[in-house]
Amino acid sequence: MGKMFKPQKVEFTESSNKLAEYERKYGYSTIEFFRRYSSGELGDADDFMLWAGIYHLYLTSHPVRQFMDEQPLSSV
């Protein structure tokens, strides 16, 4: 059985920094990585699965962050 990861809260900037680390380590952009990973060119190494997962979190959290930044806080 593989390693189990303990869930933890990750800040948006941490996700961005981790994506940049993978880009430096493997020498291509996250977009290029994801295209190649999704087409099956890269296999399923732990690093690649984590990179894809972090990218998914980045993509899904970005619109939420934009929405939250645009909404004024209402006073109660």
C-alpha positions in Angstrom: 0.0 0.0 0.0 1.3 3.5 -0.9 2.0 6.4 1.4 -1.0 8.1 2.9 -1.0 11.9 3.1 -2.6 13.8 6.0 -5.0 16.5 4.8 -3.9 20.0 5.6 -4.9 23.6 4.8 -2.8 25.1 2.0 -2.7 28.8 1.3 -3.0 30.0 -2.3 0.5 31.4 -2.3 1.8 28.1 -1.1 0.2 26.4 -4.1 1.7 28.9 -6.5 5.1 28.5 -4.9 4.9 24.7 -5.1 3.9 24.9 -8.8 7.0 27.1 -9.5 9.2 24.5 -7.7 7.9 21.7 -9.9 8.5 23.9 -13.0 12.1 24.6 -12.0 12.7 20.9 -11.1 11.3 19.5 -14.3 12.0 22.3 -16.7 8.6 23.0 -18.2 5.6 25.1 -17.3 2.7 23.7 -15.3 0.4 24.1 -18.3 2.8 22.0 -20.5 3.2 19.5 -17.7 -0.6 19.1 -17.3 -1.1 18.7 -21.1 1.5 15.9 -21.2 0.4 14.3 -17.9 -3.3 14.3 -19.1 -2.4 12.7 -22.4 -0.5 9.9 -20.5 3.0 10.9 -21.6 4.4 11.2 -18.1 3.2 8.2 -16.2 2.0 8.3 -12.6 5.0 9.0 -10.5 4.2 10.5 -7.0 5.6 13.9 -8.0 3.5 14.1 -11.1 0.3 13.1 -9.2 1.0 15.7 -6.6 1.8 18.4 -9.2 -1.5 17.6 -11.0 -3.4 17.8 -7.7 -1.9 21.1 -6.7 -2.6 22.5 -10.1 -6.2 21.3 -9.8 -6.5 23.1 -6.4 -4.9 26.2 -8.0 -7.4 26.2 -10.9 -10.4 25.7 -8.7 -9.5 28.1 -6.0 -8.5 31.0 -8.3 -12.0 31.9 -9.4 -13.2 31.8 -5.7 -10.4 34.1 -4.7 -11.3 36.6 -7.5 -14.9 36.5 -6.4 -14.0 37.1 -2.8 -11.7 40.0 -3.6 -14.4 41.7 -5.7 -17.2 41.4 -3.1 -17.3 44.2 -0.5 -17.7 43.1 3.1 -21.1 44.1 4.4 -21.4 45.4 7.9 -23.6 43.5 10.2 
